[in-house]
Amino acid sequence: MKTLGDHIRKRRLDLGLLQKEVAEQLGVDTASICNWESNEIQPMVHCLPGIIAFLGHNPLPEAGDLIGKLNRLRSTLGLTQEQLAQKLGIDESTIAGWERGDNTPVGSYRKLLEDFITGDGLLSARPGTVSARTRFSARKITSLPEKLGLTKTALARQIGVNVNTLWRWERGDRKPHGLHRKLIADLMRDSD
């Protein structure tokens, strides 16, 4: 059995169920089960927790490296990159960059991912996180590179985000949250 569809088909046949019955159990239509079993399409990530429960085991391949383990856990939990980013309190472009292999998590990001993976997707309250009431104005973020004597690119690298994310924070389109919020708060405090 090489694919998820192969696992679904074997389990369905072992249980003597029709595709329609499996579809009802998983909350999808019969065509989805047919397409998965024939390997026409792969199930969407939000369907994976139900499929894993139906199978009684996790057929997703084990991973050896940190990002592989993160990707496997994200899929097992049925989370999109955006949902995982919200759960971890970081920007989704950071998750996407890690999974594409564009960059590697280091420092506090690596620790956050290791804690998330060893906790099977649960995060304990982290000491030193910034309160959600802390306000970051676009003006404060815009002035931060100058105060620190850094270019925007260098600041983005230090925070661990794409320079476009920093630019969105400066415009006020997005606000930093989670770990990024704490790092910026620390940098603002250090620059005063």
N, C-alpha and C positions, 0 to 999 in steps of 0.2 A: 504494500500500500504506500503509494508515493504522495498522494494529494489528500487534501481535506475531504474532497468529494468521495474519494475511495473509502475513507474512514466512515463517512456518513452512510454510504451505500451498504457497507459490510454490517454496520450496527443495525441498520433498518432491516436487512434481510435476516440477521441473527435473531431479531425480536419478532420477525414475521409481520412487520408493519407495512402498510401501503405508503407511498410518497405523500398522499393526502393526509394521513394520520400524523406523519412526522411534521409536515407543514403546520398542522394545527398545534402540535406541541411546541414548535419553535416560533409560532406567531408570524409565519410567512406564507406566501402562496405556494401552491403545488409546483408551479413553473420554476420557482427558485430551487426547490429540492431537485427537480429534474436537471436543471442547468448545473447545479453544484455536482451532482453525481456523475454527469457526463463530462465534467471538467470544462464546460463552456465558459463559465464565469466562476470567480472566487467569491465566497460570502463577504459581505461588507463587515467591517470591524465591529459594528454594534451587534451583529448576530453571533459573534464568536462565544460570548459567555453561555448563551443558550445551547449552542452546538457542543461546547465542551461538557456541559452538564448532561446533555443527551448521550454523548459518547461514554461518559464515565471516566474519561481521562483526557489529558491535554496532548493532542497530536502535533502541536507546533514544535518544530525542532529546537532542541536545547542550543543555547548560545554560549560561546566561550568568553567573549569580550563584554565590557560594560554596556556598550550601546546595543549590542545584540540582545543582551538580557533585558535591557530597558524596552526594546522594541517587542520582544516576546511577551513581557508582562503587560505592556500597553495593549497589545492585541488580545491577550487573555482576558483583560478587564473590559474589553470592548470600547476602549477610549480612542478618540481621534487625537491627532497631535495637538489640536487646539484645546481639547478637554484635559489632556495630560498637562499641558502648559499651565492651564488655570489651576489644576490640582497642585502643581509644584510651585506656582507663583512666579513663573518666568514667561518670557515671550515665546509664542509658538514658533517664530522664525528661528529661535535658538534650538528648539527640539528638531525642527526640520533640517537645520544645518548639521546637527549631530548625526541624524539618521542618514543623511546623504553622504556623510564623511567629509564635509567641508571643514569642520573643526572638531576639536575634542574637548570634552568638559574637563576642567582643571580646578584645583582649589576647592572653594566652597560648593561649586556646582557638582564636582565629582562626589563630594561627601553627601550632598543632597540626593543624588542619584543612587549612591550605594545604600543609603538609609532607606530610600523608597523601595529598592529591589529587595533588600534583606527583610523589610517589613511586609513583603508581598503586596505592595501598593498602599500601605497605610503609612501615614506620616504622623509622628508624634509632634507635639508643640515644640518648636525650636526656640531655645532661649536666645534673646537678643533680636528677635524679629521685630520689625517696626509696626507700630499700631496702624490699623487702617485709617485712623483719624488724622495721621500725619499728612499734611498737605504739601504737595509739590507743584509749584506754579511753573508754567512754561518758562517764565522769565528767570527763575532761579536755576533751572536746568540749563538754559541758554548761557548763563553767565559762568557756569561751573568750569568749562574748559579753560577759560581765561584765568579764573582764580587759581586753578591748579597748574597753570602753565603748560597745558596739554593741547594738542590738536583734537578736533572732534573724533577723528579716527582713533587716536591713541586713547581717548577717554572711553569710547565705545569698546575697544579691545580690553581695557582694564575692567570695565563693568561686565564684559562677556556678552555683548549684544552686537548686532549688525549696526553699522553707522546709520542705516535708514531707520532703524527703530529709535535711535537717539534723536534723529531729525523729527520723527513723529511726536516724540515726547516734547521736544522744543516747540513744535507747532501747536501742541495741546490736543492733537488728534487722539493720542493714547496717553495713558499714565503708567508709570512703572508700578509694579506690585511685587509682593513676595520678596524673594532674595534680591532682585534688582532694586527694589525700594529701600531695603536695608543698606545695600552697598552705596547707593546715592546719598542716603542720609548720613552715612559714615563719612563720605567724601565731603559733603557740605559742612559737616561739623569740623572736619580737619582743615577746611579752607577758610574758616572764620578766624 
